[in-house]
Amino acid sequence: MKQATELIPSLYSVYQDYFLIGAAVNSRTLHSEKDLLIKHYNSLTAENEMKFERIHPSEDVFTFEKADEIMAFAKKNGLNVRGHTLVWHNQTPDWVFIEEDGSPVSQEKLLSRMENHISTVAGRYKGQIYSWDVVNEAVSDNKGEFLRKSKWLDILGEDFIAKAFEIAHEIDPNASLFYNDYNESDPEKREKIYRLVKSLKEQGVPIHGIGLQAHWNLHQPNIKDIRESMERYASLGLQIQITEMDVSLYGWGDRRTDLKEPTKEMIELQEQRYEQYFQIFREFHDVITSVTFWGVSDSYTWLNNFPVKGRKNWPFLFNEKQQPKDAFWKVVHFK
């Protein structure tokens, strides 16, 4: 007699004619959710293990052990890998931006450090990573402000973005290179992202796609804004990838902490939202090349304790016991 799990369709197999299905992993979930990963996903992203502070903690030290473990797991199990992320204002160690005496680093030295970092990391995994998030979250959330204030911008100016893409492309010319951001469906921020990517493309910068993080929830963003954003980004003629998807059970301003499990209404709304989101993804499958969840199942999510300490969340298609939720069936059963 077949085990019940054998009757559950493989998520990535259902979508094999549409796009890759990915999950963010770390050194713990790589093992604790191994069977789920192998059955349902055909792409992996390192949650933190390839970020600057983890992989390059000091100028002459690279710590590749955790990232290598993920790469080895992917190779052993025939999985694709997305690289995340080469240049970001966050999770970048302080030494990058200062001289040995603590004074601000020169433009020339910061550019050299960026080039060394990208060359070493992207070079190590050349030919093994299908897409890199080259620059992450460089667009401002503030009304009327184009680019986010950061040390990269302060010291190198706007050119740091184009430079990062040029270096990454030189090191690994076969990898697809992405600009990645959140709140990507907010109309005002959408236009800033569009403006940035359009400008890079017009300059001849080797950029191949836009990463939409898709940290969404039961109420936001609305379906109209998501669809209009897809259309706007698709008009640039580049790939689109959903890079960090989760569907929080709480709105962005919700601070409640009392729930030990989701309410019936929350569960039903999440099912509805996942069904709507994947319907849109299928509509745009000619430009969407992968959909990655920022986790594997509800047994681990970065949204536990964030942004509200002491609060649990249940944002994925698989529950804490790694079994498919009703939302899973909404995603795999479609016409």
N, C-alpha and C positions, 0 to 999 in steps of 0.2 A: 504493500500500500504506500502511496506517495505521501511524503511529509507535507504538511500544510504549506510550508514555505515554498515548496516546489510549484505550487499552484499559483503563487504570486508572480505576475509577469515582471520581467526585468525592466526597470524604468528606462535605462539607456537603450535597450533593444526596441522598446515601443517607439522611441524617438530617433532610431538610427537613420531614417530618411529625412530627418529635420535638422538636428544639431546634436553636438556632444552634450552629455549631461555630466556635470562636475560637482565636486564637493571640496570644501576647504578642510584640511586635516592638520593635526599636530602630532607630535611623537607619541602621545597617549592614545588618541582616537584611531591612529593608524593600526593599533593592535586591538583596542576594545571594540571597534566597529568594523573590523577586518572583513567579516563575511558579508555585511551589508554593503560595504564599499565595492567588493568584487562583483557582487550580484547586480547592483543597481547603477553604478557610476562607471564612466569610461574616461574620466578626466579628473585630475587632482590639482589642487592649489595649496601651497603651504600657507597656513593661516598667519604665522609669524616668522617661521624659520628661515625665510629668505629676505626678511626686512633688514635694513642697514644695521640697526643696533645689535641684532642677533648674529649676523653673519660677518660683521666687520667692526668689532667692538673697540679696537684701537688701530692706529694708523698702519702698523706693520703686522697686525694679527687678523687672520680670517679663520672663522670657526665654521667649518662646513659639515660637521658630523651629523647634525639633525637634518639639514637639507639633503645631504647625501643619502640618509636613511629613507627619506620620502622618495627620492629618485630611484633608489634600488627597489623599493616596494612597487613603484610604478612599472619599472622595467620587468620585474619578475611576473607581474600580473597583467602585462600588456595594456597598461593605462597611459593615456596622454597626460602631459603636465603643462599647466599655465604657470608662468613665473610672476611673482608678486613680491615686492615692487622695487624698482631700482632707485627712483628719486622721489622723495616725499618730505614734507615739512615736519612730519611727526615720526616718532620712533627712529630718529637719526641721532647718533651720539654727539655730545657737545664738542668733542675734539675736532670734528669735521670743520667747524666754523671758527676755530681760534688757533692762534700761533702757540708755540710752547710757553711763551710768557703770559698767555691769557688775553692778549690783544686780538682784535678782530683779524681774521685771516685775509690775506690779499686776494684780489680777484684771480690772479694768475695761479696761486696755490690752490684755491678752492676748485677751480676748473680742473687742475691736475688731479686733485683728489677724487673728483667726480668721475673723471676719465679712468683713473686707476680702479675705482670701485666697479664701474660698469664693465670694464674690460675683464677684470678678474672673475666677477660673478657670472656674467653672461658667457664669458669665454669658457669657464669650467663646464657649463652645461650646453655648450654649443651643439646644435643638432638634436638635442634631447627635449627641448621646450618649444611647443608650437606657437605660443603667444606670450609676450611679456607686457605687463603693466609698466611702461617705462617711466611715466610721470603720473603721480597720483594726487588728486585733489588740489590742483593749482589755482582753480577758479574760486573767487570770493563768494561767500554767502551774503555779504553785505550789500544792501541796495545801493546802486550807483557806483559800486567798486568792481573793477574787472577782475584783476588777479589778487589772490590771497596774499596778505603780507606774510613774508617768510624770510629767513636768512638767505635762502637760495636767491630769492628775488632781490633782496636788499643789496647783496654783494655782486651778483652776476647780471642782474637786470633780466628782462623778459627772455633774452637769448638763451637762458639756462635750459628752457624747455626744448627748443630746437636742437641745441647742442647734445642733450641727453639722447634724443632720438637718433641723431647722426652717429654718435659713438656706438650705440646699441646695434644699429644696422651694420656698421662696419665690422663689428665683432661677430655678429650672427645674422648674416644677410638673408637666411631662410626663415627666420622667426617673424611672425606678425607682431607689429609693435602698436601698442594701444595707449591712448590717454584714458584714464579711469577716474570716475567721480561719482559722488552721491547727490541726492536731491536733483537728480538729472531730469526729472519730469516736471519740476517746478518751472512754469513758463519763463520767469525772468532768468533763472540760472541756466535753463536750457539754451537760451539765446547767447549767453556768455560762453558756454561750452561750444556751441555751434560756431561762434565767432572765432574762438581760439583755434579749433581744429581746421576750420576753413582757411584761416590765415596760414597755418603750418603747411597745409596742402598746397596753397598758392605759392608758398616760398620754395616748394620742392622738397620739403622735409619728408623723410621716409616714415610716414605714419600710415598705418593700415587699418585702424579701427578705433571705435569708441567703446569703452567699457562702462556699462550702466550698472552701478552697484546694486540697485534694487533692494535697499533696506526699507521695505514697505510695511504697511500695517493694515488693519481691518478697514480703515476709513480713508487713508491717504497713501499715495496720490489718487485722484479720481481717474477712472478709466479713460475719459476723454483726454486728459492731459498726457497719460501714458501713450495713447495711440498717436496723438499729435506730435509727441516727442520722437517716437519711432519714425514717423514720416519725415520729420525735420532732419534727423540724423541720417536717415537712409538716403536723403537727397544729396548727400556729400559723396555718395558712391563708394563708401568704405564699409568694412565689416562692422557689425554690432555684436557685442557679447554681453550677456547678463553675467556679472562677475561675482556678486557677493549676496545672492538673494536669501532673504528670510522674510516671513510675514508675521510680524509681531502682533500679539493679541492686545497690545496697548497703543493708544494714540500717542503722538509725539509729546503732548503736554500732560499725559496721564501719569500721576504719581502714586497710584494705589499700590498697596503691598499686601493686601489681606488674603489673596487667593492661594490656596494650596493646589488647586487644579482649575483648569479653564471651565467657564460656565457653558451651558448648552448653547446659548446665543453666540458666544465667542467661537465655539467649534463650528457652528453652522455658517457663520460669517466667513471664517477662514476657508472653509470648503468652497464657498461661493467665490471668494477672491482668487484662490488658486485656479479654479476653473476658468475665470475670466482672464487672468494673467496668461495662462498657457494658450488660451484661444488666440490672444494677441500675438504671442510668440510664434504660433504656427502660421498665422497670417503673414508674418514677416520672416519666415524661414529662409527666404531667398537671400537675406542679408545677415540674419542671426546665425552665427557659426557655433556658439556654445552657450549653455545656460548652466551656471555654477551656483550652487547653494553654499552659504557661508557656514557650513557644518554638514553633518551626516544625518543625525536624528536628534530628537528632543533630549536625549541623555546627556548631551553637551551642547551648549550654545553660549557665545560671548554675551548674549542678551541677558543671561542670568546675572543679576546684580548691576546691570547697566541699562539705562542711565540711572536707575533707582536701586540703591543698595538694599539687599535683603529680598529682592523680588525675583520670582521665577518666571520664565517665559517658555512657550511651547510653539516655536515658529516653523517647524518643518513638516514634511510629509510622513515621517516615521516618528512614533512615540518614544517614550523613555525606555520601553522594553524592545525598541528597534523593530516594532511591528508597524505595518502600514496603517495610517489613519484613513478616515473616510475621504479626506482631501486627496490622498494618493489615488484613490479609485476615480475621483473626478478628473484627475490629470491624465490617467492612462486610458480611460474609457471615453473616447470621443469619436465623432464621425468625420 
